[in-house]
């Protein structure tokens, strides 16, 4: 009887912690919804100022009452519940706007932000983990977008052609990443940055001048929506209505596909970071000569970083082209690479096993959601002066003093 009573108490404590985690995540969703509904810039800025003042006061109050420790322990002991709650909130996010406000605009904004999350996670492999400064990352994004757009435009009668092209786009962008990485193996720092910047501009100029294939500066318009048989993602789910307005439109479909891809990349990057190749990347980042002396194949590790990072950008470009239904070379200028790089820096270089570096997702959302034009770039560029406390991977011996 005593053991069963302890078991019941233990279960009650577990569910109490899970309830606390889910309640805080629901509160965060409510906070985000309220912030996004403030469309007037002065009101939005005032809201940010109030929140900036309230956060330290709230933390002090929670710490004084001892609740901050309780909250921290709840998240530490229930990581699975926290992840499950976050996934559920991501799924519910679009329906909050389509059901309560009948406004899918913010769903579209969140979709674009999700594409930038995918790009930032891909570039994080090259810059954050391997320490290779890549300023031409947008080239792989453009290659994925243009190749998928050409497939959809030229073969609209075959709905399965695009879905077959998804892995092909991944492989094509990855191979081009290896092609970029191979001649730059001996380059470091500013020299590597200049070569990758040149590669990005070469791809953009080719797209801008190859009129017979890419339609030149006029771009590719009328990209058809992806289909599964006779069903088009642009149709949404027409049978679900609230007050005569559709709840599940095309914006929700694109949002869910983008979120699923972003979660897939996050899982893959996390696994890679904790793997043997991830530790090799970190060793190369800290000291390439020491890593090579310890027996790491730096050539293979660098090429893998370039290839894997580029492949993620290729599929992100595919999503971008079909969500926008129009692309042109000006969608893939150098500033896009710079913004993605700043998102990686803002989030912290690399993702360690405890999940550090997730704030890059907030940077992507902040840039897309901020109603103040001047503040959009400030929220992204503010991270460019920061520097992450990089951890030694264990592959590299400490240099002698």
C-alpha positions as CSV (number, residue, x, y, z in Angstrom):
1,X,0.0,0.0,0.0
2,X,2.8,2.4,0.8
3,X,4.5,1.7,-2.5
4,X,1.3,2.3,-4.4
5,X,0.8,5.5,-2.6
6,X,4.3,6.7,-3.5
7,X,3.6,5.7,-7.1
8,X,0.4,7.8,-7.2
9,X,2.3,10.7,-5.7
10,X,5.0,10.3,-8.3
11,X,2.5,10.2,-11.1
12,X,0.8,13.3,-9.7
13,X,4.1,15.1,-9.6
14,X,4.9,14.2,-13.2
15,X,1.5,15.4,-14.5
16,X,1.8,18.5,-12.4
17,X,5.1,19.3,-14.1
18,X,3.7,18.5,-17.6
19,X,0.7,20.8,-16.9
20,X,3.1,23.6,-15.9
21,X,5.2,23.1,-19.0
22,X,2.1,23.1,-21.3
23,X,0.5,26.1,-19.5
24,X,3.7,28.2,-20.0
25,X,3.9,27.2,-23.7
26,X,0.2,28.1,-24.2
27,X,0.9,31.4,-22.5
28,X,3.8,32.0,-24.9
29,X,1.5,31.3,-27.9
30,X,-1.0,33.8,-26.5
31,X,1.8,36.4,-26.1
32,X,2.9,35.9,-29.7
33,X,-0.7,36.2,-31.0
34,X,-1.2,39.4,-29.1
35,X,2.1,40.8,-30.3
36,X,1.3,40.0,-33.9
37,X,-2.1,41.6,-33.8
38,X,-0.5,45.0,-32.9
39,X,-0.3,46.3,-36.5
40,X,0.4,50.0,-35.6
41,X,4.2,50.6,-35.2
42,X,3.9,53.0,-32.2
43,X,1.7,50.5,-30.3
44,X,4.1,47.6,-31.2
45,X,7.1,49.5,-30.0
46,X,5.4,50.5,-26.8
47,X,4.4,46.8,-26.3
48,X,8.1,45.8,-26.7
49,X,9.2,48.4,-24.2
50,X,6.7,47.3,-21.7
51,X,7.7,43.6,-22.1
52,X,11.4,44.6,-21.8
53,X,10.7,46.3,-18.5
54,X,8.3,43.5,-17.3
55,X,10.6,40.6,-17.9
56,X,13.3,41.4,-15.3
57,X,10.7,42.3,-12.8
58,X,8.8,39.1,-13.4
59,X,12.0,37.0,-13.2
60,X,12.8,38.7,-9.9
61,X,9.4,38.0,-8.5
62,X,9.5,34.4,-9.6
63,X,13.0,33.9,-8.1
64,X,11.9,35.5,-4.8
65,X,8.9,33.2,-4.5
66,X,11.0,30.1,-5.5
67,X,8.8,29.5,-8.6
68,X,11.6,30.0,-11.1
69,X,13.4,26.9,-9.8
70,X,10.1,24.9,-10.0
71,X,9.7,26.0,-13.6
72,X,13.3,25.2,-14.5
73,X,13.0,21.8,-12.9
74,X,9.7,21.1,-14.8
75,X,11.3,21.7,-18.2
76,X,14.5,19.8,-17.2
77,X,12.5,16.7,-16.0
78,X,9.9,16.8,-18.8
79,X,11.8,17.5,-22.1
80,X,9.6,15.1,-24.1
81,X,6.5,16.9,-22.8
82,X,8.0,20.2,-23.7
83,X,8.8,19.1,-27.2
84,X,5.4,17.5,-27.7
85,X,3.7,20.7,-26.5
86,X,5.8,22.9,-28.8
87,X,4.8,20.7,-31.8
88,X,1.2,20.9,-30.9
89,X,1.4,24.7,-30.6
90,X,3.1,24.9,-33.9
91,X,0.2,23.0,-35.4
92,X,-2.4,25.1,-33.7
93,X,-0.8,28.5,-34.5
94,X,-2.4,28.9,-38.0
95,X,-5.8,28.0,-36.8
96,X,-5.7,30.7,-34.1
97,X,-5.6,33.3,-36.9
98,X,-8.0,31.6,-39.4
99,X,-10.6,30.7,-36.8
100,X,-10.5,33.7,-34.3
101,X,-9.5,36.5,-36.7
102,X,-10.2,35.0,-40.1
103,X,-6.9,36.5,-41.3
104,X,-4.4,34.1,-42.9
105,X,-1.8,36.8,-43.4
106,X,0.2,35.9,-40.3
107,X,0.1,32.3,-41.4
108,X,1.9,33.3,-44.6
109,X,4.4,35.4,-42.6
110,X,5.1,32.4,-40.3
111,X,5.6,30.2,-43.5
112,X,8.2,32.6,-44.9
113,X,9.9,32.7,-41.4
114,X,9.9,28.9,-41.5
115,X,11.8,28.9,-44.8
116,X,14.4,31.2,-43.3
117,X,14.7,28.9,-40.3
118,X,15.5,26.1,-42.7
119,X,18.1,28.2,-44.4
120,X,19.6,29.3,-41.1
121,X,19.8,25.7,-39.9
122,X,21.5,24.6,-43.1
123,X,24.0,27.5,-43.0
124,X,24.7,26.7,-39.4
125,X,26.3,23.4,-40.4
126,X,28.9,25.3,-42.6
127,X,29.4,28.4,-40.5
128,X,28.5,27.4,-37.0
129,X,29.7,23.8,-36.7
130,X,32.5,23.7,-39.3
131,X,33.6,27.3,-39.0
132,X,33.7,28.0,-42.7
133,X,32.5,31.5,-43.6
134,X,30.1,31.0,-46.6
135,X,28.8,34.3,-48.1
136,X,27.3,32.6,-51.2
137,X,24.8,30.3,-49.5
138,X,21.9,32.0,-51.3
139,X,23.2,30.4,-54.6
140,X,22.0,26.9,-53.5
141,X,18.7,28.4,-52.4
142,X,18.3,29.9,-56.0
143,X,19.3,26.6,-57.6
144,X,16.6,24.7,-55.7
145,X,14.0,27.3,-56.5
146,X,14.7,27.6,-60.2
147,X,15.1,23.9,-60.8
148,X,11.8,23.1,-59.1
149,X,10.0,26.0,-60.8
150,X,11.2,24.7,-64.2
151,X,10.0,21.2,-63.5
152,X,6.6,22.4,-62.4
153,X,6.1,24.8,-65.3
154,X,7.3,22.4,-68.0
155,X,5.5,19.3,-66.7
156,X,2.3,20.6,-65.1
157,X,0.4,17.5,-66.4
158,X,2.5,15.2,-64.2
159,X,1.7,15.9,-60.6
160,X,4.3,13.4,-59.4
161,X,7.1,15.1,-61.3
162,X,7.6,17.7,-58.5
163,X,7.6,15.1,-55.7
164,X,10.2,13.1,-57.6
165,X,12.3,16.3,-58.0
166,X,12.4,16.9,-54.2
167,X,15.2,14.4,-53.5
168,X,16.8,15.3,-56.8
169,X,16.8,19.0,-55.7
170,X,18.5,17.9,-52.5
171,X,21.1,15.9,-54.3
172,X,21.7,18.6,-57.0
173,X,22.2,21.4,-54.4
174,X,24.5,19.1,-52.3
175,X,26.6,18.2,-55.3
176,X,27.0,21.9,-56.2
177,X,28.0,22.5,-52.6
178,X,30.7,19.9,-52.9
179,X,31.8,21.6,-56.2
180,X,32.1,24.9,-54.4
181,X,33.9,23.3,-51.4
182,X,36.5,21.4,-53.4
183,X,38.5,24.4,-54.8
184,X,38.2,26.2,-51.5
185,X,39.7,23.5,-49.3
186,X,43.0,25.4,-48.7
187,X,41.3,28.8,-48.2
188,X,40.4,30.2,-44.8
189,X,38.8,33.4,-43.3
190,X,38.4,36.3,-45.6
191,X,39.7,34.5,-48.7
192,X,37.1,31.8,-48.3
193,X,34.4,34.4,-47.8
194,X,35.4,36.2,-51.0
195,X,35.4,33.0,-53.1
196,X,32.0,31.9,-51.8
197,X,30.6,35.5,-52.4
198,X,31.8,35.3,-56.0
199,X,30.2,31.9,-56.4
200,X,26.8,33.3,-55.2
201,X,27.1,36.3,-57.6
202,X,28.1,34.0,-60.5
203,X,24.9,31.9,-60.0
204,X,22.8,35.1,-59.9
205,X,24.3,36.5,-63.0
206,X,23.8,33.2,-64.9
207,X,20.1,33.2,-63.8
208,X,19.8,36.8,-64.9
209,X,21.3,36.3,-68.4
210,X,20.2,32.8,-69.4
211,X,17.0,34.0,-71.0
212,X,16.2,30.8,-72.9
213,X,16.0,28.8,-69.7
214,X,15.4,31.1,-66.7
215,X,13.5,33.8,-68.6
216,X,16.2,36.3,-67.5
217,X,15.3,39.3,-65.3
218,X,11.6,38.7,-66.0
219,X,11.7,35.6,-63.8
220,X,9.4,32.7,-63.9
221,X,5.7,33.4,-63.2
222,X,2.7,31.2,-62.8
223,X,4.4,28.4,-60.9
224,X,1.6,25.8,-60.4
225,X,0.8,24.6,-56.8
226,X,2.0,21.1,-55.8
227,X,-0.6,18.4,-56.3
228,X,-1.2,14.9,-54.9
229,X,-3.3,13.3,-57.6
230,X,-6.2,15.6,-58.3
231,X,-5.8,17.4,-55.0
232,X,-3.9,20.7,-55.1
233,X,-2.3,22.2,-52.0
234,X,-3.6,25.6,-53.1
235,X,-7.2,24.3,-52.4
236,X,-6.7,23.8,-48.7
237,X,-9.5,21.8,-47.1
238,X,-12.6,23.5,-48.5
239,X,-15.1,21.7,-46.4
240,X,-14.1,23.3,-43.1
241,X,-15.8,26.7,-42.6
242,X,-16.4,29.0,-39.6
243,X,-18.8,31.8,-40.2
244,X,-18.7,31.1,-44.0
245,X,-14.9,31.7,-44.0
246,X,-12.4,28.8,-44.8
247,X,-10.4,27.7,-41.8
248,X,-7.9,25.5,-43.6
249,X,-6.8,27.4,-46.8
250,X,-3.7,27.1,-48.9
251,X,-1.7,29.2,-46.4
252,X,-2.2,26.5,-43.7
253,X,-1.1,23.7,-46.1
254,X,2.1,25.6,-47.0
255,X,2.7,26.4,-43.3
256,X,2.4,22.8,-42.2
257,X,4.7,21.5,-45.0
258,X,7.3,24.2,-44.1
259,X,7.1,23.5,-40.4
260,X,7.5,19.7,-41.0
261,X,10.6,20.4,-43.1
262,X,12.1,22.7,-40.5
263,X,11.5,20.1,-37.8
264,X,13.1,17.5,-40.0
265,X,16.2,19.6,-40.5
266,X,16.4,20.5,-36.8
267,X,16.4,16.8,-35.9
268,X,19.0,15.9,-38.6
269,X,21.3,18.8,-37.6
270,X,21.0,17.9,-33.9
271,X,21.9,14.3,-34.7
272,X,24.8,15.3,-36.8
273,X,26.1,17.6,-34.1
274,X,26.2,14.8,-31.6
275,X,27.7,12.4,-34.1
276,X,31.3,11.6,-34.9
277,X,31.3,14.0,-37.9
278,X,29.8,16.7,-35.8
279,X,32.7,16.5,-33.3
280,X,35.1,16.5,-36.3
281,X,33.4,19.8,-37.6
282,X,33.9,21.4,-34.2
283,X,37.5,20.3,-34.0
284,X,38.1,21.8,-37.4
285,X,36.4,25.0,-36.3
286,X,38.6,25.4,-33.3
287,X,41.9,24.5,-34.9
288,X,42.2,22.8,-38.3
289,X,45.9,21.9,-38.0
290,X,45.4,20.3,-34.6
291,X,42.3,18.4,-35.9
292,X,44.3,17.1,-38.9
293,X,47.2,16.1,-36.6
294,X,44.7,14.1,-34.5
295,X,43.8,12.0,-37.6
296,X,40.6,13.8,-38.8
297,X,40.1,13.8,-42.5
298,X,39.5,17.5,-42.8
299,X,39.0,17.3,-46.6
300,X,36.1,14.9,-46.3
301,X,34.6,16.8,-43.3
302,X,34.6,20.1,-45.1
303,X,33.1,18.7,-48.2
304,X,30.4,17.0,-46.1
305,X,29.6,20.3,-44.4
306,X,29.3,22.2,-47.7
307,X,27.2,19.4,-49.3
308,X,24.8,18.8,-46.4
309,X,24.3,22.5,-45.8
310,X,23.7,23.2,-49.5
311,X,21.2,20.4,-49.8
312,X,18.9,21.8,-47.2
313,X,18.9,25.2,-49.0
314,X,17.9,23.5,-52.2
315,X,14.7,22.1,-50.8
316,X,14.0,25.4,-49.0
317,X,14.2,27.0,-52.5
318,X,11.7,24.5,-53.8
319,X,9.3,25.5,-51.1
320,X,9.9,29.2,-51.7
321,X,9.2,29.0,-55.4
322,X,5.9,27.2,-55.0
323,X,4.7,29.4,-52.1
324,X,5.5,32.6,-54.0
325,X,4.4,31.3,-57.4
326,X,7.0,33.8,-58.9
327,X,10.8,34.0,-58.7
328,X,13.3,36.2,-60.3
329,X,17.1,36.7,-59.9
330,X,16.5,39.7,-57.5
331,X,15.1,37.2,-55.0
332,X,18.5,35.8,-54.5
333,X,20.9,38.7,-54.1
334,X,23.9,38.8,-51.8
335,X,21.8,40.6,-49.0
336,X,19.8,37.3,-48.6
337,X,23.1,35.5,-47.8
338,X,24.0,38.2,-45.3
339,X,20.7,38.1,-43.6
340,X,20.8,34.3,-43.2
341,X,24.4,34.6,-41.9
342,X,23.2,37.2,-39.3
343,X,20.4,34.8,-38.2
344,X,23.0,32.2,-37.5
345,X,25.2,34.6,-35.6
346,X,22.2,35.9,-33.7
347,X,21.2,32.4,-32.7
348,X,24.8,31.5,-31.7
349,X,27.3,29.5,-33.7
350,X,26.5,25.8,-33.5
351,X,23.9,23.8,-31.6
352,X,25.2,21.9,-28.7
353,X,23.6,18.8,-27.1
354,X,21.6,21.1,-24.7
355,X,19.9,22.9,-27.6
356,X,21.8,26.2,-27.5
357,X,21.3,28.3,-30.6
358,X,17.5,28.0,-30.9
359,X,17.1,31.8,-30.8
360,X,18.0,32.0,-34.5
361,X,14.3,30.8,-35.1
362,X,13.1,33.8,-33.1
363,X,15.3,36.1,-35.2
364,X,13.7,34.8,-38.4
365,X,10.2,35.3,-37.0
366,X,11.1,38.7,-35.7
367,X,12.3,40.0,-39.0
368,X,9.3,38.7,-40.9
369,X,6.7,39.7,-38.3
370,X,7.9,43.2,-37.2
371,X,5.6,45.9,-38.6
372,X,8.3,48.6,-38.3
373,X,10.4,48.5,-41.5
374,X,13.5,50.0,-39.9
375,X,13.3,47.7,-37.0
376,X,13.2,44.5,-39.2
377,X,16.8,44.7,-40.3
378,X,17.9,46.0,-36.8
379,X,16.5,42.9,-35.2
380,X,18.6,40.7,-37.5
381,X,21.8,42.8,-37.8
382,X,22.0,43.4,-34.1
383,X,23.3,39.9,-33.7
384,X,26.2,40.4,-36.1
385,X,28.4,41.9,-33.4
386,X,27.9,39.1,-31.0
387,X,30.2,36.2,-30.4
388,X,29.3,32.8,-29.2
389,X,31.3,31.1,-26.5
390,X,32.5,28.2,-28.6
391,X,33.1,24.9,-26.9
392,X,36.1,22.8,-27.5
393,X,34.9,19.5,-28.9
394,X,37.4,17.2,-27.3
395,X,39.1,16.3,-30.6
396,X,41.6,19.2,-30.2
397,X,44.3,19.3,-27.6
398,X,44.7,22.6,-25.8
399,X,47.5,24.6,-27.4
400,X,50.7,24.9,-25.4
401,X,51.2,28.3,-23.8
